[in-house]
Amino acid sequence: MARRRSLAAGVLVGVFGLRARESDKGNLALVVGGLPGICGLVLIVQPSAGFSVVRWILVAYMLISGGSEVALALRLRPDDGWAATLGGAAVSIAAGLVLWYDWPISGARAIGLLVGSKLISSGWAIMRVHRAIESAGARFRSAREAFAGRSAT
């Protein structure tokens, strides 16, 4: 089941990466999207030898993802949600380092726990940024309505 989910996550994030690449946002999203897909494919094709390979792919994924989240947080810095994005990046980088050094936990449970914590922290950051975008949209709409009301009088 986890194999299929990892493969599906890789495909979905890969599609996002292709769209980002088409809009001249760079290739990093495509690389980050490809790593979970590769993990799922390795687990499907070679389940016995796949655990150590998946571990190293997850280390690369966590560190690259954390670095891109740091870059996003620094671009969002004066706006709401940048601190949550930076916190999600810190969790991702810490999870990658824990997987790399096998300290203080290791094995399949470590992968599940660390990937889960990364998903929760990234989801929280996305919710905070979404909330900030919604409030900015509401302020824009009210300002537009106020301006339209003044120009009509």
Secondary structure, 3 states (H helix, E strand, C coil): CHHHHHHHHHHHHHHHHHHHHHCCCCCHHHHHHHHHHHHHHHHHHCCCCHHHHHHHHHHHHHHHHHHHHHHHHHHHCCCCCHHHHHHHHHHHHHHHHHHHHCCCCCCHHHHHHHHHHHHHHHHHHHHHHHHHHHHHHHHHHHHHHHHHHHHHC
